[in-house]
Amino acid sequence: MPLDKIVDFYRDKLIKSTQELVSIPSVKGEPSEGKPFGEGISKALEYTLELGEKLGFLVGNVDGYAGFVEFGQGSETLGILAHLDVVPEGEGWTYPPYGGEIHDNRIYGRGAIDNKGPALAALYAMKAVMESGVPVNKKVRLILGTDEESGWADMDYYFKEQPMPDFGLTPDGSYPVIHAEKGIVHIELYKTFDKSDGDRSPVLSIKGGSRANMVPDSCTYILQGEAEPIQVKGISAHGSTPDKGENAIAKALKSLKTKGLGNGPLDRFIADLDRLIGQDTTGDGLGIKCSDDVSGHLTLNLGIIDVDTEEGKAVLDIRYPVKYTQGEILLKIHEKLQGTGIDVKVLHGQKPLYIPKDHFLVETLIRVYKEQTGDEDAKPLSIGGGTYARALGTGVAFGATFPGSVELAHQKDEYIEIEDLVLNAKIYAHAIAELVK
């Protein structure tokens, strides 16, 4: 039977399974025996593995850190890497965030698009291929992650216990296919203020931002002799596109410079941050402005600041082009900071991902996407964000968001269009069939 007809046969089951999985609140919680990321995530993993078993697959639970659903045979493995954990639901929902309710032909709920719906689309795509009689000369393994939203400890554990697929994809990005992702490094700039310096600052504290990868929309500072804290407002945006926001920390630094700062260590820290970073999102002031022909230009976001009379800390999110290295970026920053008394601590880093456009994986997925959607202008994408594809030795992000769709991940009223859910399953079925024959 043709793949599309098999997917259509399982359409109602795919919809119902997505509703049921979305209804499980799989936000990271307190760890317990066999449940390293909490009760909710464990329930989501168990549900999906039980479903996989009912559909006739080989399944495995890797100590609660991840799971897998597999079929096929051969010496090579195609990996499909999805995740079942979700960010907290937040407020302001029109429909219950864990209701899995259908309205206007959409399934609403936290995780509907990021990443439960696409994970199940991939699962039912595997079912379609398995039933179709398509010759399969490779193993196909759907790897179910559980800590994508919080630090990827799931993948660290999984790949210590299980083999790396030969190549793979993640349904946790955008179509047509993402073949390049910038490198990411989060660094902390910190300075301890020497009390023996007689120049006392009028600044008592500065606090702003909560996450390195978000443009801060608020920053508060307190001055000597002022009755109330002074709050500066900005406009939030994702850390990979800092130019789309308005950085409240940068605005606060500029405001403080007008308050008659002295020349003490705290004042110099403020002045140096404003001079070297300020409103700049290109890294020019830190000497790291750069670009390449694959992934474009470097971005910089001043995401967090925490200053008191003892010490100052500022956390930066830097996304650098794929043809550069973290070492090159850090070397230039150290050079610019000489003489400032500011030290650098690396908090987190991910190497760039780059699969050439002429790689068989990219070429195959682009061809399948064009055939299934009729979009003859489809071309591989490069992004500043990071997907699970980085966890694979050779992997790319392939869907599940279509061009022109509203970005709903981490937003209130998150949903997946039912027709998109089914189309995803068909696209993934054809992709799997092409990659394993």
Secondary structure, 3 states (H helix, E strand, C coil): CCHHHHHHHCHHHHHHHHHHHHCCCCECCCCECCECCCHHHHHHHHHHHHHHHHCCCEEEEECCCEEEEEEECCCCEEEEEEECCECCCCCCCCCCCCCCCEECCEEECCCHHHHHHHHHHHHHHHHHHHHHCCCCCCEEEEEEECCCCCCCHHHHHHHHHCCCCCEEEECCEECCCEEEECEEEEEEEEEECCCCCCCCCCEEEEEECCCCCECCCEEEEEECCCCCCEEEECECCECCCHHHCECHHHHHHHHHHCCCCCCCHHHHHHHHHHHHCCCCCCCCCCCCCCEECCCEECEEEEEEEEECCCEEEEEEEEEECCCCCHHHHHHHHHHHHCCCCCEEEEEEEECCEECCCCCHHHHHHHHHHHHHHCCCCCCCEEECCCCHHHHCCCEEECCEECCCCCCCCCCCCCEEEHHHHHHHHHHHHHHHHHHHC
